[in-house]
Amino acid sequence: MQDRILLALDEPVSEYLRPDVQSKLAYLDTRIGFAKLSDDGASMELLASRSLTAEEKHEIEEIARHLVKSMCEDAFEPEMKILDERTGAQPYDQNPMDDLLRRREVVKEGDGFYAIGPLMTSVMDYLEHRLLEIAAEAGATPYRFPALISPEYLEKVQYFKNFPHSLAFVSHLNESLPDIERFAADGHCCDGQVVADPSLFARPNAMLSPTVCHHLYNTLAGAKIAPEGLVATAFGNCFRFESRNMASLERVWNFTMREIIFVGEDDFIEEGLAKLRGAFGDVLAELDLTYAVMTANDPFFVGTFRDQAAYQAAFELKYEVRAPLPYADKTIAVASYNRHGNFFGRTLDILDSAGEAACTGCFGVGYERLAFAFVSQHGTTPENWPQAVRDFTMKALAKDRGFSF
């Protein structure tokens, strides 16, 4: 039996904060299976997966109030700045996920991770083709990084503090024959989860990488950057756990991304990102995508959200490319331009040519999200797509004789 909690807040959540508060409600409590902030931000509805005692209800209400207070108290609304925007044709208004799942072009393998079929792969290959051209024009040196990342590094750059809710840990069985035999005999899955004695698992000494650029900064620790600065590029699998927020391809646990990364003096970072905005704008025009490039903040955790988000907004350190999903009357971020100041330089002892802490910045494109935004605006039939994407895709799909529209 489910228990329902209707909680009136002391003060309504400001409109600009409501999406961030709503996203954090997914992490409220393991006893809560559904949480919804009201449209006016004045209350929330919580549904528990089982019957709760009065004491448990009170405890959950206090957790919810703490979340809202931590994120909203003394917060101020940043001025929203739009650098660029474009209106494309947007001829499609259905949820493309329905058709993609029906045709097995997308297959859900688990919560937040999907297998991608030939159609969407061809769109993502087009994006990769164009991003590699942009990276080459920028003089980027190619790198290849693992899906695993050092927890010691993530703690050092304050990822544990700022984004603990999205971390994904990697473990393995104890290097003990009796423990391995016990797991082999008794380990099993129930409702998609591994069921086994927790003592059989080793303490994690690796984590799944949340982004690409961190690997480059880690490799540069203690290094001095040449006077002309460093431009690098890499493609990788990234992992950010988003609980109940994970829905279709718009928000996944495991996604792929290409980044173009700059290390050097601050002017070098700013000029490099500005050039990329122009080059990537050409790609978005080829996609005939409706979008806006606007100021944004990272999804910091409750405890650091208010201060860190305000800092990013005040110095305009992050811009997102946000594309509408016509069927849902909302937008999603498909790419971002980020400046970090000299944080990584100071933290990791990366020096510029003058011997000062180097500045860093990066441009990243989430391939699943951008491909999903594309088919959300143009549909899943290649013949109806903009010419550049259609020609590339039809050529790729022609090689796969098993494919049919």
Phi, psi and omega per residue, in radians:
M1 nan 2.273 3.139
Q2 -1.452 2.578 3.037
D3 -1.949 2.440 -3.085
R4 -2.012 2.300 3.103
I5 -2.075 2.148 3.014
L6 -1.850 2.019 -3.024
L7 -2.023 2.025 3.046
A8 -1.474 2.258 -3.108
L9 -1.515 2.654 -3.131
D10 -1.079 -0.682 3.076
E11 -2.415 2.498 3.125
P12 -1.098 2.534 3.033
V13 -1.255 2.278 3.140
S14 -1.029 2.577 -3.032
E15 -0.982 -0.728 -3.069
Y16 -1.204 -0.346 -3.130
L17 -1.650 -0.208 -3.026
R18 -1.043 -0.750 3.107
P19 -1.070 -0.695 3.141
D20 -1.183 -0.734 3.112
V21 -1.124 -0.773 3.141
Q22 -1.025 -0.738 -3.117
S23 -1.124 -0.599 -3.119
K24 -1.337 -0.333 3.127
L25 -1.109 -0.359 3.100
A26 -1.117 -0.380 -3.099
Y27 -1.808 0.244 -2.987
L28 -1.058 -0.941 -3.057
D29 -2.915 2.510 -3.117
T30 -1.154 -0.331 3.121
R31 -1.399 -0.196 -3.095
I32 -1.766 2.136 -3.130
G33 -1.709 -0.270 -3.135
F34 -2.621 2.377 3.120
A35 -2.533 2.266 -3.079
K36 -2.419 2.150 3.004
L37 -1.391 2.383 -3.116
S38 -1.140 2.764 -3.094
D39 -1.040 -0.553 -3.140
D40 -1.582 -0.010 3.099
G41 1.282 0.165 -3.044
A42 -1.612 -0.215 -3.104
S43 -2.711 2.996 3.037
M44 -2.478 2.645 3.090
E45 -1.950 2.243 -3.133
L46 -2.140 2.326 3.083
L47 -2.051 2.148 3.102
A48 -1.558 2.657 -3.123
S49 -1.392 -0.105 3.115
R50 -2.656 3.040 3.106
S51 -1.215 2.401 -3.095
L52 -1.981 2.599 3.012
T53 -1.360 2.875 3.107
A54 -1.048 -0.651 3.121
E55 -1.139 -0.716 3.124
E56 -1.151 -0.721 3.117
K57 -1.052 -0.769 3.137
H58 -1.099 -0.720 3.136
E59 -1.079 -0.778 -3.130
I60 -1.172 -0.683 3.090
E61 -1.064 -0.704 3.131
E62 -1.169 -0.641 3.087
I63 -1.111 -0.742 3.139
A64 -1.118 -0.748 3.119
R65 -1.132 -0.664 3.106
H66 -1.093 -0.735 3.130
L67 -1.041 -0.850 -3.104
V68 -1.129 -0.755 -3.128
K69 -1.112 -0.756 -3.103
S70 -1.090 -0.624 -3.073
M71 -1.534 -0.475 -2.934
C72 -1.940 -0.467 -3.056
E73 -1.112 2.231 3.125
D74 1.126 0.213 3.087
A75 -1.317 2.630 3.075
F76 -2.214 2.587 -3.090
E77 -1.339 2.100 3.133
P78 -1.289 2.682 3.068
E79 -1.302 2.138 -3.118
M80 -1.430 2.172 -3.120
K81 -2.035 2.320 3.122
I82 -1.920 2.100 3.138
L83 -1.455 -0.597 -3.041
D84 -2.794 2.611 3.035
E85 -2.696 2.731 -3.096
R86 -2.611 2.512 3.078
T87 -2.001 2.022 3.103
G88 -1.674 -2.957 -3.043
A89 -1.237 -0.697 -3.100
Q90 0.810 1.011 -3.071
P91 -1.338 -0.098 -2.989
Y92 -1.987 2.486 3.141
D93 -2.385 0.288 3.117
Q94 -1.749 2.848 3.044
N95 -1.348 1.936 -3.077
P96 -1.176 -0.335 -3.096
M97 -1.087 -0.603 -3.141
D98 -1.047 -0.820 -3.130
D99 -1.236 -0.693 -3.138
L100 -1.096 -0.716 3.106
L101 -1.202 -0.723 -3.127
R102 -1.071 -0.704 -3.111
R103 -1.516 0.036 -3.108
R104 1.024 0.516 2.975
E105 -1.346 -0.399 2.991
V106 -2.325 2.257 3.140
V107 -2.196 2.149 -3.139
K108 -1.341 2.065 3.114
E109 -1.649 -0.350 3.128
G110 -3.112 3.079 -3.137
D111 -1.108 1.937 3.076
G112 1.562 0.104 3.057
F113 -2.483 2.383 -2.966
Y114 -2.318 2.607 2.910
A115 -1.532 2.412 -3.071
I116 -1.941 2.236 -3.109
G117 -1.504 -3.037 -3.015
P118 -1.063 -0.676 -3.068
L119 -1.109 -0.958 -3.132
M120 -1.206 -0.551 3.078
T121 -1.086 -0.675 -3.136
S122 -1.139 -0.649 3.083
V123 -1.147 -0.779 -3.132
M124 -1.174 -0.588 3.066
D125 -1.159 -0.628 3.070
Y126 -1.086 -0.770 3.109
L127 -1.069 -0.758 3.130
E128 -1.103 -0.730 3.115
H129 -1.020 -0.824 -3.101
R130 -1.265 -0.649 3.137
L131 -1.195 -0.604 3.062
L132 -1.128 -0.636 3.086
E133 -1.126 -0.752 3.127
I134 -1.114 -0.743 3.133
A135 -1.084 -0.710 3.128
A136 -1.130 -0.727 3.119
E137 -1.101 -0.539 3.127
A138 -1.432 -0.070 -3.130
G139 1.286 0.524 -3.068
A140 -1.330 2.366 3.048
T141 -1.461 2.257 -3.102
P142 -1.357 2.449 3.042
Y143 -2.238 2.818 3.022
R144 -2.334 2.225 -3.043
F145 -2.146 2.720 3.139
P146 -1.361 2.880 3.043
A147 -1.351 -0.348 3.104
L148 -1.599 2.640 3.118
I149 -2.464 2.672 -3.090
S150 -1.247 2.211 3.053
P151 -1.137 -0.532 3.097
E152 -1.078 -0.704 3.103
Y153 -1.140 -0.832 -3.096
L154 -1.071 -0.645 3.091
E155 -1.161 -0.700 -3.088
K156 -1.101 -0.645 -3.115
V157 -1.636 0.303 2.991
Q158 1.208 0.398 3.077
Y159 -1.199 -0.604 3.091
F160 -1.027 -0.673 -3.082
K161 -1.377 -0.726 -2.995
N162 -1.566 -0.502 -3.073
F163 -2.373 0.765 -3.078
P164 -1.097 -0.521 -3.075
H165 -1.169 -0.397 -3.065
S166 -1.771 -0.017 -3.084
L167 -1.157 2.547 3.070
A168 -2.235 2.222 -3.009
F169 -1.808 2.619 3.110
V170 -2.047 2.276 3.092
S171 -2.328 -3.090 3.095
H172 -2.748 2.954 3.105
L173 -1.216 2.621 3.055
N174 -0.940 2.520 3.097
E175 -1.387 1.169 -3.068
S176 -2.485 2.100 -3.094
L177 -0.997 -0.781 3.114
P178 -1.057 -0.699 3.138
D179 -1.169 -0.714 3.127
I180 -1.128 -0.710 3.119
E181 -1.169 -0.651 3.082
R182 -1.082 -0.752 3.125
F183 -1.143 -0.762 -3.137
A184 -1.041 -0.576 -3.114
A185 -1.451 -0.625 -2.973
D186 -2.034 -0.349 -3.077
G187 -1.135 2.419 3.118
H188 -2.765 3.062 3.111
C189 -1.916 2.502 3.060
C190 -2.462 2.117 -3.110
D191 0.955 0.676 3.072
G192 1.412 0.054 -3.115
Q193 -2.015 2.549 3.095
V194 -1.285 2.255 3.103
V195 -1.953 2.016 3.134
A196 -2.892 2.836 3.088
D197 -1.099 2.098 -3.121
P198 -0.997 -0.458 -3.113
S199 -1.190 -0.217 3.129
L200 -1.339 -0.270 -3.028
F201 -1.713 2.450 3.117
A202 -1.319 2.687 3.051
R203 -1.123 2.347 -3.068
P204 -1.055 2.262 3.018
N205 -2.091 0.259 3.032
A206 -2.631 2.702 3.105
M207 -2.323 2.807 3.070
L208 -1.401 2.351 -3.014
S209 -1.204 2.244 3.140
P210 -1.442 -0.308 -3.117
T211 -2.833 2.958 -3.025
V212 -1.488 -0.765 -2.951
C213 -1.105 -0.468 -3.136
H214 -1.010 -0.619 -3.135
H215 -1.109 -0.707 3.133
L216 -1.124 -0.786 -3.134
Y217 -1.074 -0.637 3.120
N218 -1.147 -0.699 -3.139
T219 -1.211 -0.405 -3.098
L220 -1.623 0.004 -3.105
A221 -0.954 2.229 3.135
G222 1.405 0.080 -3.086
A223 -1.674 2.835 3.049
K224 -2.001 2.283 -3.056
I225 -1.532 2.471 3.138
A226 -1.112 2.751 -3.100
P227 -0.971 -0.588 -3.109
E228 -1.364 -0.092 3.141
G229 1.442 2.980 -3.112
L230 -2.105 2.308 2.996
V231 -2.110 2.232 -3.112
A232 -2.331 2.787 3.055
T233 -2.493 2.600 3.108
A234 -2.766 2.650 3.052
F235 -1.955 2.478 -3.138
G236 -2.807 2.839 2.956
N237 -1.445 2.294 3.137
C238 -2.140 2.692 -3.020
F239 -2.399 2.115 3.042
R240 -2.446 1.989 -3.124
F241 -1.297 2.260 -3.090
E242 -2.246 0.368 2.993
S243 0.898 -2.344 -3.091
R244 -1.231 -0.169 3.108
N245 -1.260 -0.242 -3.111
M246 -1.287 1.980 -3.102
A247 -2.536 2.242 -3.128
S248 0.843 -2.649 -3.123
L249 -1.536 -0.013 -3.110
E250 -1.321 -0.406 3.132
R251 -2.663 1.906 -3.035
V252 -2.226 2.866 3.118
W253 -1.382 -0.756 -3.114
N254 -2.009 2.043 3.135
F255 -2.391 2.916 -3.139
T256 -1.976 2.578 -3.048
M257 -2.648 2.493 2.928
R258 -1.921 2.392 3.087
E259 -2.140 2.596 2.928
I260 -2.049 2.166 -2.886
I261 -2.133 2.422 -3.123
F262 -2.081 2.391 3.077
V263 -2.377 2.236 -3.139
G264 2.800 -2.466 3.114
E265 -1.462 2.782 -3.001
D266 -1.055 -0.731 -3.140
D267 -1.089 -0.643 3.116
F268 -1.086 -0.736 3.137
I269 -1.120 -0.862 -3.069
E270 -1.104 -0.754 3.140
E271 -1.149 -0.705 3.140
G272 -1.103 -0.775 3.139
L273 -1.168 -0.633 3.124
A274 -1.100 -0.721 3.105
K275 -1.129 -0.670 3.137
L276 -1.153 -0.593 3.121
R277 -1.052 -0.706 3.107
G278 -1.169 -0.784 -3.109
A279 -1.155 -0.736 -3.133
F280 -1.259 -0.490 3.043
G281 -1.038 -0.612 3.081
D282 -1.123 -0.684 3.106
V283 -1.128 -0.769 3.139
L284 -1.117 -0.580 3.073
A285 -1.179 -0.691 3.085
E286 -1.080 -0.600 3.091
L287 -1.342 -0.149 -3.036
D288 0.875 0.808 -3.052
L289 -1.608 2.409 2.937
T290 -1.458 2.284 -3.082
Y291 -2.840 2.960 2.980
A292 -2.483 2.437 3.034
V293 -1.725 2.002 -3.018
M294 -2.448 2.769 3.102
T295 -1.038 2.586 -3.080
A296 -2.710 3.096 3.021
N297 -2.366 2.737 3.068
D298 -1.266 2.769 -3.116
P299 -1.411 1.121 -3.136
F300 -1.045 2.689 3.131
F301 -1.266 2.922 -3.019
V302 -0.870 -0.851 -3.012
G303 -1.157 -0.515 -3.093
T304 -1.965 -0.041 -3.012
F305 -0.989 -0.930 -2.999
R306 -1.024 -0.894 -3.073
D307 -1.232 -0.771 -3.095
Q308 -1.199 -0.713 3.122
A309 -1.120 -0.700 3.121
A310 -1.122 -0.696 3.140
Y311 -1.117 -0.803 3.128
Q312 -1.059 -0.746 -3.106
A313 -1.166 -0.743 -3.066
A314 -1.073 -0.651 -3.090
F315 -1.807 0.126 3.112
E316 0.878 0.935 -3.064
L317 -1.486 -0.290 -3.073
K318 -2.382 2.284 2.992
Y319 -2.174 2.381 3.091
E320 -1.940 2.563 2.935
V321 -1.619 1.924 -3.088
R322 -1.894 2.219 -3.104
A323 -2.028 2.372 3.117
P324 -1.217 2.560 2.893
L325 -1.847 1.749 -3.002
P326 -0.983 -0.627 -3.084
Y327 -1.202 -0.400 -3.038
A328 -1.923 -0.092 -3.127
D329 0.965 0.803 3.071
K330 -2.634 3.020 3.117
T331 -2.101 2.754 3.028
I332 -2.279 2.651 3.087
A333 -1.431 2.202 -3.124
V334 -1.933 -0.234 3.122
A335 -2.836 2.859 3.128
S336 -2.651 2.658 3.046
Y337 -2.013 2.172 -2.978
N338 -2.289 2.329 2.986
R339 -2.047 2.371 -3.063
H340 -1.962 0.115 -3.028
G341 1.043 -2.505 3.138
N342 -1.816 0.405 -3.101
F343 -0.989 -0.920 -3.109
F344 -1.200 -0.600 3.081
G345 -1.073 -0.797 3.131
R346 -1.186 -0.760 -3.039
T347 -1.233 -0.608 -3.029
L348 -1.937 0.115 3.117
D349 1.034 0.793 3.022
I350 -1.664 2.144 -3.043
L351 -1.909 2.535 3.000
D352 -1.464 -3.093 -3.038
S353 -1.155 -0.348 3.118
A354 -1.548 0.010 3.141
G355 1.490 0.140 3.088
E356 -1.624 2.839 3.087
A357 -1.042 2.178 -3.074
A358 -1.224 2.644 3.035
C359 -1.668 2.746 -3.132
T360 -2.388 2.780 3.055
G361 -2.862 2.812 -3.122
C362 -2.662 2.724 3.027
F363 -2.129 2.196 -3.101
G364 -2.288 2.488 3.105
V365 -2.138 2.152 3.054
G366 -1.505 1.961 -2.990
Y367 -1.190 -0.748 3.134
E368 -1.077 -0.780 -3.120
R369 -1.133 -0.784 -3.114
L370 -1.172 -0.718 3.091
A371 -1.102 -0.661 3.132
F372 -1.198 -0.717 3.083
A373 -1.086 -0.671 3.141
F374 -1.070 -0.892 -3.118
V375 -1.280 -0.381 3.050
S376 -1.189 -0.557 -3.140
Q377 -1.610 -0.432 -3.037
H378 -2.117 -0.081 3.137
G379 1.499 -3.125 -3.017
T380 -1.878 0.223 3.127
T381 -1.838 1.931 -3.041
P382 -0.996 -0.559 -3.138
E383 -1.047 -0.376 -3.109
N384 -1.696 0.094 -3.068
W385 -1.512 2.826 3.021
P386 -0.977 2.597 -2.924
Q387 -0.994 -0.800 -3.063
A388 -1.061 -0.747 -3.140
V389 -1.280 -0.704 -3.130
R390 -1.060 -0.822 -3.105
D391 -1.098 -0.777 3.137
F392 -1.098 -0.785 -3.067
T393 -1.205 -0.783 -3.115
M394 -1.091 -0.647 3.097
K395 -1.138 -0.722 3.138
A396 -1.173 -0.752 -3.084
L397 -1.259 -0.458 3.131
A398 -1.101 -0.421 3.133
K399 -1.320 -0.296 -3.118
D400 -1.800 1.664 -3.053
R401 -1.181 -0.296 -3.140
G402 -1.449 -0.053 -3.046
F403 -1.607 2.458 3.041
S404 -2.436 2.516 -3.114
F405 -1.399 nan nan
